[in-house]
Amino acid sequence: MKDIEQIIKEVSGTMAMEGMHLKEEDKERIRKCLSDEVSFEEMKKRIIEKHTVRI
């Protein structure tokens, strides 16, 4: 399996080609998911909650 930092570097490069850049916060999320610290589903839930406006 590829090293986590190598995967992040590849994702960052691909995103940059599209004019989008990963923030350090994004890279940390990827690290947590790839190291099984947090499941993808849990991380997705956290991101949705963070960006949901409650009225």
Secondary structure, DSSP 4 states (H G I P E B T S, - for coil): ---HHHHHHHHHHHHHHTT----HHHHHHHHHHHTTSS-HHHHHHHHHHHTPPP-
